[in-house]
Amino acid sequence: MLRSAGGWIWTGSDMDEDRRPLGELIGASSGQDDEAGQVATAAVIAMDRFLVSPRYELWPVRGAIDQAQQLPPGSTVPVACFAAQGLAPTIDLAVELAAAGHRPVPHVAARIVTDRAMLRDAVERFDAAGIEALFVIAGDVPEPFGPYASTVDLLRELVDLDGGSLRRSVGVAGYPEGHPHIEDDELWHALAAKQELGAAFMVTQMCFDAEAILTWISAARDRGIELPVHVGLPGSAERRHLVTIAGQTGVGASLRFLSGHTGLAARLFRPGGFSPRHLVDALRPHLGPPGGPAGFNIFTLNRIDRLARVLAD
């Protein structure tokens, strides 16, 4: 396993010893006379290799598809879902990403699904677009809009719609630092139920503590939870950009997003923005072995270009 503190990347698909510094690869790829877009694309391709099997999560707001154009072809792109917007923007962006050749993973928040018909219509659009993966969360509205109060409720409905077993890859959330409103025992019980219903992978909620993440994964394995874990990696954004994009999702949603993650606002709002580099460096040596982290799910905050530059420094 390679140490990443010096910015090394694996250039072979099987993590061989052929490696170059991330910054050097970016410089060699871009050239002095390249336009800004070409330079940014080269940076993102280098970042893609550095992070190992990354997922680039986007928020369904104006300009999101432009950010996706900087990604390597066929990237896995989760698409967030906010109650203030409803499911439509998430579905629309996911369909657009699929048409562009990426592998979108639209989020479906159980508590904003009004009924079975709404869920069936969403699934039919995903199927028509060739979208093969979903990510199901409960959602952060106090009262459900319909009969689904939890992820487990919606998973059961999906299983029923699919004729008894899930016919697509469905991800669920994990909470390395716990949940502000749910006891740990209840979280573990729910996670076991999600695995039983056929969930295929987990993505951890945003966390800045590598030790907490690794301890939580170990605890999950001890409890018989075998789902692959994609570590939720905080992205990099400036204060002004974060405020702008938060406003596009609805003030309530953005405030709940920030308040639900310990220390997130303070870290993201530091001068110059937040860099996830230290967390990547701490976790990369643990990627690969059975039972360990499977890769990174990057909450890009729709600044893929900036994330690449920060990781290259």
Secondary structure, 3 states (H helix, E strand, C coil): CCCCCCCECCCCCCCCCCCCEHHHHHHHHHCCCCCHHHHHHHHHHHHHHHHCCCEEEECCCCCHHHHHCCCCCCCEEEECCECCCECHHHHHHHHHHHHCCCEEEEEEEHHHCCCHHHHHHHHHHHHHCCCCEEEEECCCCCCCCCCCCCHHHHHHHHHHHCCCCCCCEEEEEECCCCECCECHHHHHHHHHHHHHHCCCEEEECCCCCHHHHHHHHHHHHHCCCCCCEEEEEECCCCHHHHHHHHHHHCHHHHHHHHHCCCCHHHHHCCCCCCCCHHHHHHHHHHCCCCCCEEEEEEECCCCHHHHHHHHHC
